[in-house]
Amino acid sequence: MSIRVLVIDDSALVRNLLKRILDQDPQIKVVGTAADAYIAREKIKKLHPDVLTLDVEMPKMDGITFLQNLMRLHPMPVIMVSSLTAKGADVTLKALELGAIDFVCKPQGDFSGSLESVSEEIVQKIKTAAKANIHAAGRKRTSAPLTVEEKQTVDAVIPATSKRQGVTGLPPLLAIGASTGGTEAIKDVLVELPTDMPAIVITQHIPPGFSTAFAQRMNRLASLTVHEAREGQQILPGNVYIAPGAQHLLVARNDKGYYCRLSNGPRVNRHKPSVDVLFRSVAQTAGRNATGVILTGMGDDGARSLLEMREAGARTIAQDEESSVVWGMPGAAVKQGAAEQILPLNKIPATLIYLLSSKGKTKPASGSLQRLRAATAASPSFR
């Protein structure tokens, strides 16, 4: 059965291009287009689409106002079509906060060539959105299997090693990875963490420009100091470092402690920045001094390297299916045995505070699991 899509954009050129791209996939059918929110409202009633693509900037009623009304009166999966500008990034992050599943960037200039170049991404995001249960916290997706080349590209950025790190005296380090739904999930974690947390490094699948706006937004909302990571930047307690769009973030070590390394290496698991790259670097650099968290996201980026972190002695957490927008990445981590604990999103901050405190630094013996569950009030699932 085809996924029924309604395309909403004030540009006839963009409407036609999106329709042409989407109609090429046999699993998708564009049932209609609309030039503004008022036309869209009537077509939603008449055509009953499964997914909307929604322009941010439209006449009569802007995309954010329309989305806000839609999620209140008739919630359904929405993919935002945003311009690659600072304003577009801020508005798109607001749309994700209001309930949009994901976004694609509307490039400047040559719409035809640029949109065609990301046609695979657009199609995949429509398919992901169609599997979302907008009325529940949990949303499901199955992703296409990766090719052998895609599975191996992490080695091109940071080679694997069997050496187990964990030098005495190294400070604790928290690494977080996320994709679809991750901007809000990361926010929900960071705003609950105190200023005396260890350093935090984050990879969120996000394009250039948007990562800057995302880091700035997190800095406004969280009590921690949040940065878009820079090459050579020292990684300090009480600070958060977010991978810039289109660059991998790695953690390295010098005589002062941890510092940020940025890489322009190849895409890993179709992504740059890649969670697998970050997690492997943390496994090799911090070892048992680290804690890894994998949050909502499509695909399986981060799952293999979270397992490497666990094998190096790190504590590891995966977000549970019910609270994930897409249980792809955390689900893959659970399947591979990479997750020591599987937790709902709202229990992750308290668990991290406990694990990174002096009481939680040592892995519990089996007899103390019940006491740990009571202490965190998180009812974690240890694996």
One Martini backbone bead per residue (centre of mass of N, CA, C, O) as a GRO file, in nm:
protein
  383
    1MET     BB    1   0.096   0.037   0.024
    2SER     BB    2   0.083   0.358  -0.021
    3ILE     BB    3   0.223   0.665   0.049
    4ARG     BB    4   0.049   0.949   0.142
    5VAL     BB    5   0.117   1.274  -0.006
    6LEU     BB    6   0.146   1.617   0.102
    7VAL     BB    7   0.239   1.916  -0.066
    8ILE     BB    8   0.372   2.216   0.102
    9ASP     BB    9   0.413   2.506  -0.114
   10ASP     BB   10   0.458   2.824  -0.262
   11SER     BB   11   0.633   2.672  -0.474
   12ALA     BB   12   0.592   2.532  -0.778
   13LEU     BB   13   0.871   2.413  -0.821
   14VAL     BB   14   0.891   2.249  -0.556
   15ARG     BB   15   0.636   2.086  -0.586
   16ASN     BB   16   0.719   1.943  -0.852
   17LEU     BB   17   0.984   1.819  -0.754
   18LEU     BB   18   0.875   1.654  -0.517
   19LYS     BB   19   0.675   1.491  -0.682
   20ARG     BB   20   0.881   1.358  -0.871
   21ILE     BB   21   1.055   1.221  -0.658
   22LEU     BB   22   0.829   1.058  -0.507
   23ASP     BB   23   0.695   0.912  -0.764
   24GLN     BB   24   0.947   0.718  -0.817
   25ASP     BB   25   0.834   0.570  -0.578
   26PRO     BB   26   0.630   0.289  -0.530
   27GLN     BB   27   0.562   0.367  -0.208
   28ILE     BB   28   0.475   0.651  -0.334
   29LYS     BB   29   0.202   0.907  -0.317
   30VAL     BB   30   0.099   1.200  -0.459
   31VAL     BB   31  -0.221   1.344  -0.380
   32GLY     BB   32  -0.103   1.647  -0.335
   33THR     BB   33  -0.116   2.010  -0.343
   34ALA     BB   34   0.000   2.323  -0.172
   35ALA     BB   35   0.039   2.686  -0.136
   36ASP     BB   36  -0.122   2.680   0.145
   37ALA     BB   37  -0.274   2.633   0.448
   38TYR     BB   38  -0.573   2.648   0.351
   39ILE     BB   39  -0.553   2.439   0.130
   40ALA     BB   40  -0.437   2.214   0.306
   41ARG     BB   41  -0.675   2.179   0.500
   42GLU     BB   42  -0.875   2.075   0.281
   43LYS     BB   43  -0.694   1.835   0.172
   44ILE     BB   44  -0.680   1.672   0.428
   45LYS     BB   45  -0.986   1.613   0.444
   46LYS     BB   46  -1.005   1.482   0.148
   47LEU     BB   47  -0.718   1.289   0.120
   48HIS     BB   48  -0.575   1.155   0.360
   49PRO     BB   49  -0.285   1.174   0.448
   50ASP     BB   50   0.017   1.041   0.592
   51VAL     BB   51   0.204   1.281   0.479
   52LEU     BB   52   0.387   1.585   0.526
   53THR     BB   53   0.508   1.859   0.345
   54LEU     BB   54   0.661   2.161   0.496
   55ASP     BB   55   0.682   2.484   0.473
   56VAL     BB   56   0.799   2.750   0.649
   57GLU     BB   57   0.756   2.972   0.417
   58MET     BB   58   0.438   3.138   0.403
   59PRO     BB   59   0.155   3.258   0.312
   60LYS     BB   60  -0.085   3.381   0.556
   61MET     BB   61   0.064   3.105   0.682
   62ASP     BB   62   0.292   2.976   0.859
   63GLY     BB   63   0.434   2.674   0.928
   64ILE     BB   64   0.429   2.691   1.241
   65THR     BB   65   0.133   2.762   1.283
   66PHE     BB   66   0.022   2.520   1.131
   67LEU     BB   67   0.158   2.300   1.303
   68GLN     BB   68   0.034   2.376   1.573
   69ASN     BB   69  -0.260   2.327   1.483
   70LEU     BB   70  -0.230   2.038   1.382
   71MET     BB   71  -0.125   1.905   1.658
   72ARG     BB   72  -0.393   1.983   1.807
   73LEU     BB   73  -0.624   1.870   1.589
   74HIS     BB   74  -0.427   1.680   1.361
   75PRO     BB   75  -0.215   1.461   1.412
   76MET     BB   76   0.088   1.423   1.205
   77PRO     BB   77   0.319   1.354   0.982
   78VAL     BB   78   0.614   1.574   0.948
   79ILE     BB   79   0.805   1.738   0.689
   80MET     BB   80   1.039   1.972   0.670
   81VAL     BB   81   1.104   2.262   0.454
   82SER     BB   82   1.422   2.414   0.459
   83SER     BB   83   1.635   2.665   0.483
   84LEU     BB   84   1.991   2.746   0.453
   85THR     BB   85   1.960   2.920   0.736
   86ALA     BB   86   1.952   3.067   1.034
   87LYS     BB   87   1.647   3.101   1.038
   88GLY     BB   88   1.576   2.816   0.938
   89ALA     BB   89   1.702   2.668   1.181
   90ASP     BB   90   1.531   2.787   1.410
   91VAL     BB   91   1.253   2.704   1.295
   92THR     BB   92   1.306   2.399   1.273
   93LEU     BB   93   1.354   2.348   1.576
   94LYS     BB   94   1.069   2.435   1.649
   95ALA     BB   95   0.923   2.214   1.485
   96LEU     BB   96   1.041   1.974   1.644
   97GLU     BB   97   0.916   2.064   1.913
   98LEU     BB   98   0.609   2.042   1.794
   99GLY     BB   99   0.642   1.740   1.608
  100ALA     BB  100   0.826   1.703   1.396
  101ILE     BB  101   1.013   1.451   1.261
  102ASP     BB  102   1.159   1.620   1.021
  103PHE     BB  103   1.411   1.733   0.772
  104VAL     BB  104   1.471   1.937   0.481
  105CYS     BB  105   1.674   2.104   0.256
  106LYS     BB  106   1.640   2.413   0.094
  107PRO     BB  107   1.809   2.525  -0.149
  108GLN     BB  108   1.996   2.746  -0.308
  109GLY     BB  109   1.902   2.820  -0.628
  110ASP     BB  110   1.941   2.509  -0.759
  111PHE     BB  111   1.681   2.320  -0.708
  112SER     BB  112   1.690   2.081  -0.897
  113GLY     BB  113   1.980   1.970  -0.845
  114SER     BB  114   1.967   1.970  -0.529
  115LEU     BB  115   1.716   1.795  -0.479
  116GLU     BB  116   1.810   1.550  -0.642
  117SER     BB  117   2.067   1.492  -0.456
  118VAL     BB  118   1.838   1.433  -0.201
  119SER     BB  119   1.621   1.215  -0.276
  120GLU     BB  120   1.687   0.976  -0.087
  121GLU     BB  121   1.641   1.131   0.175
  122ILE     BB  122   1.348   1.211   0.129
  123VAL     BB  123   1.229   0.928   0.098
  124GLN     BB  124   1.326   0.811   0.371
  125LYS     BB  125   1.174   1.021   0.551
  126ILE     BB  126   0.893   0.946   0.461
  127LYS     BB  127   0.905   0.649   0.553
  128THR     BB  128   0.958   0.709   0.848
  129ALA     BB  129   0.706   0.887   0.906
  130ALA     BB  130   0.489   0.667   0.828
  131LYS     BB  131   0.582   0.485   1.095
  132ALA     BB  132   0.463   0.687   1.276
  133ASN     BB  133   0.320   0.733   1.604
  134ILE     BB  134   0.177   1.026   1.691
  135HIS     BB  135   0.006   0.918   1.958
  136ALA     BB  136   0.291   0.814   2.045
  137ALA     BB  137   0.610   0.782   2.157
  138GLY     BB  138   0.640   0.539   1.981
  139ARG     BB  139   0.853   0.458   1.694
  140LYS     BB  140   0.885   0.285   1.382
  141ARG     BB  141   1.173   0.125   1.205
  142THR     BB  142   1.304   0.008   0.897
  143SER     BB  143   1.616  -0.055   0.751
  144ALA     BB  144   1.835  -0.066   0.524
  145PRO     BB  145   2.091  -0.238   0.443
  146LEU     BB  146   2.418  -0.231   0.455
  147THR     BB  147   2.695  -0.217   0.310
  148VAL     BB  148   3.013  -0.316   0.334
  149GLU     BB  149   3.135  -0.034   0.294
  150GLU     BB  150   2.966   0.115   0.511
  151LYS     BB  151   3.062  -0.063   0.754
  152GLN     BB  152   3.388   0.017   0.705
  153THR     BB  153   3.434   0.337   0.718
  154VAL     BB  154   3.526   0.384   1.012
  155ASP     BB  155   3.827   0.295   0.952
  156ALA     BB  156   3.895   0.557   0.778
  157VAL     BB  157   3.886   0.744   1.042
  158ILE     BB  158   3.909   0.500   1.278
  159PRO     BB  159   4.083   0.262   1.383
  160ALA     BB  160   4.092  -0.031   1.509
  161THR     BB  161   4.128  -0.169   1.849
  162SER     BB  162   4.232  -0.388   2.122
  163LYS     BB  163   4.290  -0.170   2.308
  164ARG     BB  164   4.255  -0.095   2.654
  165GLN     BB  165   4.127   0.172   2.809
  166GLY     BB  166   4.199   0.331   3.151
  167VAL     BB  167   4.347   0.551   3.288
  168THR     BB  168   4.457   0.660   3.563
  169GLY     BB  169   4.301   0.985   3.624
  170LEU     BB  170   4.080   1.000   3.439
  171PRO     BB  171   3.814   1.150   3.347
  172PRO     BB  172   3.504   1.161   3.299
  173LEU     BB  173   3.282   1.062   3.012
  174LEU     BB  174   3.020   1.180   2.795
  175ALA     BB  175   2.838   1.003   2.534
  176ILE     BB  176   2.625   1.117   2.258
  177GLY     BB  177   2.370   0.970   2.035
  178ALA     BB  178   2.181   1.090   1.736
  179SER     BB  179   1.876   1.149   1.546
  180THR     BB  180   1.580   1.103   1.499
  181GLY     BB  181   1.460   1.311   1.759
  182GLY     BB  182   1.732   1.425   1.903
  183THR     BB  183   1.699   1.728   1.968
  184GLU     BB  184   1.487   1.672   2.198
  185ALA     BB  185   1.628   1.449   2.360
  186ILE     BB  186   1.878   1.610   2.434
  187LYS     BB  187   1.733   1.834   2.578
  188ASP     BB  188   1.595   1.653   2.799
  189VAL     BB  189   1.871   1.586   2.923
  190LEU     BB  190   2.032   1.855   2.967
  191VAL     BB  191   1.818   2.015   3.150
  192GLU     BB  192   1.871   1.790   3.397
  193LEU     BB  193   2.163   1.882   3.428
  194PRO     BB  194   2.421   1.972   3.605
  195THR     BB  195   2.711   2.174   3.629
  196ASP     BB  196   2.886   1.916   3.766
  197MET     BB  197   2.941   1.773   3.518
  198PRO     BB  198   3.086   1.610   3.307
  199ALA     BB  199   3.191   1.584   3.014
  200ILE     BB  200   3.028   1.640   2.685
  201VAL     BB  201   2.964   1.443   2.391
  202ILE     BB  202   2.810   1.512   2.059
  203THR     BB  203   2.611   1.329   1.813
  204GLN     BB  204   2.417   1.481   1.554
  205HIS     BB  205   2.223   1.453   1.290
  206ILE     BB  206   2.342   1.738   1.102
  207PRO     BB  207   2.370   2.017   0.933
  208PRO     BB  208   2.508   2.278   0.839
  209GLY     BB  209   2.418   2.543   1.069
  210PHE     BB  210   2.228   2.375   1.251
  211SER     BB  211   2.442   2.314   1.471
  212THR     BB  212   2.471   2.600   1.569
  213ALA     BB  213   2.175   2.647   1.656
  214PHE     BB  214   2.163   2.405   1.847
  215ALA     BB  215   2.386   2.489   2.045
  216GLN     BB  216   2.259   2.762   2.121
  217ARG     BB  217   1.996   2.647   2.233
  218MET     BB  218   2.123   2.466   2.453
  219ASN     BB  219   2.265   2.703   2.603
  220ARG     BB  220   1.997   2.843   2.687
  221LEU     BB  221   1.857   2.587   2.841
  222ALA     BB  222   2.107   2.504   2.985
  223SER     BB  223   2.338   2.498   3.255
  224LEU     BB  224   2.530   2.426   3.066
  225THR     BB  225   2.802   2.456   2.848
  226VAL     BB  226   2.753   2.509   2.496
  227HIS     BB  227   2.915   2.372   2.203
  228GLU     BB  228   3.065   2.399   1.906
  229ALA     BB  229   3.299   2.219   1.796
  230ARG     BB  230   3.660   2.247   1.798
  231GLU     BB  231   3.961   2.235   1.697
  232GLY     BB  232   4.145   2.160   1.995
  233GLN     BB  233   3.939   2.162   2.210
  234GLN     BB  234   3.895   2.157   2.530
  235ILE     BB  235   3.770   1.916   2.761
  236LEU     BB  236   3.530   2.013   3.006
  237PRO     BB  237   3.376   2.042   3.277
  238GLY     BB  238   3.044   2.158   3.227
  239ASN     BB  239   3.063   2.072   2.920
  240VAL     BB  240   2.947   2.093   2.574
  241TYR     BB  241   3.003   1.895   2.261
  242ILE     BB  242   2.911   1.960   1.925
  243ALA     BB  243   2.891   1.845   1.627
  244PRO     BB  244   2.953   1.947   1.330
  245GLY     BB  245   2.842   1.982   1.037
  246ALA     BB  246   3.026   1.768   0.821
  247GLN     BB  247   3.177   1.657   1.093
  248HIS     BB  248   3.376   1.474   1.276
  249LEU     BB  249   3.384   1.363   1.615
  250LEU     BB  250   3.669   1.348   1.830
  251VAL     BB  251   3.855   1.195   2.092
  252ALA     BB  252   4.137   1.317   2.261
  253ARG     BB  253   4.481   1.317   2.404
  254ASN     BB  254   4.659   1.498   2.654
  255ASP     BB  255   4.824   1.652   2.920
  256LYS     BB  256   4.526   1.795   2.989
  257GLY     BB  257   4.348   1.576   2.831
  258TYR     BB  258   4.079   1.633   2.661
  259TYR     BB  259   4.004   1.665   2.300
  260CYS     BB  260   3.916   1.799   1.996
  261ARG     BB  261   3.840   1.631   1.687
  262LEU     BB  262   3.833   1.691   1.337
  263SER     BB  263   3.671   1.533   1.046
  264ASN     BB  264   3.673   1.485   0.670
  265GLY     BB  265   3.588   1.222   0.630
  266PRO     BB  266   3.397   0.984   0.553
  267ARG     BB  267   3.118   0.848   0.550
  268VAL     BB  268   2.915   0.695   0.814
  269ASN     BB  269   2.636   0.543   0.771
  270ARG     BB  270   2.571   0.810   0.583
  271HIS     BB  271   2.742   0.995   0.794
  272LYS     BB  272   2.817   1.360   0.866
  273PRO     BB  273   2.818   1.294   1.143
  274SER     BB  274   2.927   1.012   1.346
  275VAL     BB  275   2.871   0.800   1.608
  276ASP     BB  276   3.084   0.580   1.565
  277VAL     BB  277   3.327   0.769   1.573
  278LEU     BB  278   3.293   0.878   1.855
  279PHE     BB  279   3.274   0.609   2.018
  280ARG     BB  280   3.547   0.494   1.935
  281SER     BB  281   3.721   0.723   2.049
  282VAL     BB  282   3.621   0.682   2.341
  283ALA     BB  283   3.706   0.390   2.380
  284GLN     BB  284   4.019   0.454   2.323
  285THR     BB  285   4.053   0.707   2.533
  286ALA     BB  286   3.857   0.629   2.801
  287GLY     BB  287   3.692   0.381   2.837
  288ARG     BB  288   3.597   0.317   3.165
  289ASN     BB  289   3.549   0.643   3.196
  290ALA     BB  290   3.293   0.599   3.030
  291THR     BB  291   2.975   0.710   2.885
  292GLY     BB  292   2.702   0.573   2.688
  293VAL     BB  293   2.449   0.722   2.462
  294ILE     BB  294   2.158   0.604   2.283
  295LEU     BB  295   1.933   0.753   2.073
  296THR     BB  296   1.719   0.838   1.873
  297GLY     BB  297   1.711   0.668   1.544
  298MET     BB  298   1.795   0.593   1.235
  299GLY     BB  299   1.927   0.300   1.200
  300ASP     BB  300   2.289   0.204   1.324
  301ASP     BB  301   2.439   0.430   1.430
  302GLY     BB  302   2.661   0.337   1.709
  303ALA     BB  303   2.627   0.035   1.789
  304ARG     BB  304   2.913  -0.086   1.749
  305SER     BB  305   3.067   0.134   1.930
  306LEU     BB  306   2.913   0.083   2.190
  307LEU     BB  307   3.028  -0.199   2.220
  308GLU     BB  308   3.321  -0.105   2.243
  309MET     BB  309   3.274   0.049   2.502
  310ARG     BB  310   3.180  -0.190   2.674
  311GLU     BB  311   3.441  -0.364   2.625
  312ALA     BB  312   3.617  -0.118   2.766
  313GLY     BB  313   3.415  -0.051   3.040
  314ALA     BB  314   3.173   0.101   2.980
  315ARG     BB  315   2.888   0.266   3.018
  316THR     BB  316   2.553   0.174   2.889
  317ILE     BB  317   2.284   0.339   2.693
  318ALA     BB  318   1.940   0.287   2.588
  319GLN     BB  319   1.673   0.380   2.443
  320ASP     BB  320   1.358   0.313   2.437
  321GLU     BB  321   1.094   0.244   2.232
  322GLU     BB  322   0.854   0.412   2.350
  323SER     BB  323   1.036   0.700   2.356
  324SER     BB  324   1.099   0.674   2.058
  325VAL     BB  325   1.074   0.790   1.748
  326VAL     BB  326   1.322   0.595   1.659
  327TRP     BB  327   1.418   0.238   1.687
  328GLY     BB  328   1.711   0.199   1.553
  329MET     BB  329   1.977   0.257   1.706
  330PRO     BB  330   1.896   0.143   1.986
  331GLY     BB  331   1.798  -0.132   1.876
  332ALA     BB  332   2.074  -0.221   1.761
  333ALA     BB  333   2.225  -0.211   2.031
  334VAL     BB  334   2.056  -0.422   2.175
  335LYS     BB  335   2.096  -0.658   1.971
  336GLN     BB  336   2.429  -0.642   2.019
  337GLY     BB  337   2.485  -0.585   2.336
  338ALA     BB  338   2.559  -0.266   2.408
  339ALA     BB  339   2.341  -0.249   2.640
  340GLU     BB  340   2.313  -0.228   2.982
  341GLN     BB  341   2.078  -0.016   2.941
  342ILE     BB  342   1.711   0.034   2.927
  343LEU     BB  343   1.556   0.358   2.878
  344PRO     BB  344   1.367   0.601   2.937
  345LEU     BB  345   1.413   0.924   2.883
  346ASN     BB  346   1.319   1.032   3.179
  347LYS     BB  347   1.559   0.836   3.321
  348ILE     BB  348   1.845   0.923   3.221
  349PRO     BB  349   1.948   1.163   3.391
  350ALA     BB  350   1.946   1.025   3.675
  351THR     BB  351   2.134   0.794   3.593
  352LEU     BB  352   2.378   0.969   3.518
  353ILE     BB  353   2.419   1.104   3.788
  354TYR     BB  354   2.477   0.841   3.933
  355LEU     BB  355   2.707   0.711   3.756
  356LEU     BB  356   2.887   0.995   3.785
  357SER     BB  357   2.915   0.932   4.060
  358SER     BB  358   3.075   0.783   4.317
  359LYS     BB  359   2.856   0.547   4.343
  360GLY     BB  360   2.852   0.481   4.007
  361LYS     BB  361   3.149   0.392   3.901
  362THR     BB  362   3.081   0.105   3.981
  363LYS     BB  363   3.001  -0.189   3.894
  364PRO     BB  364   2.751  -0.385   3.976
  365ALA     BB  365   2.659  -0.627   4.151
  366SER     BB  366   2.400  -0.838   4.142
  367GLY     BB  367   2.306  -0.771   4.448
  368SER     BB  368   2.287  -0.437   4.377
  369LEU     BB  369   2.059  -0.375   4.168
  370GLN     BB  370   1.819  -0.300   4.347
  371ARG     BB  371   1.953  -0.051   4.479
  372LEU     BB  372   2.000   0.104   4.213
  373ARG     BB  373   1.709   0.130   4.126
  374ALA     BB  374   1.617   0.287   4.377
  375ALA     BB  375   1.818   0.527   4.353
  376THR     BB  376   1.717   0.615   4.048
  377ALA     BB  377   1.415   0.550   3.971
  378ALA     BB  378   1.446   0.367   3.673
  379SER     BB  379   1.426   0.069   3.615
  380PRO     BB  380   1.657  -0.087   3.492
  381SER     BB  381   1.803  -0.276   3.220
  382PHE     BB  382   2.014  -0.530   3.260
  383ARG     BB  383   2.272  -0.694   3.028
   0.00000   0.00000   0.00000
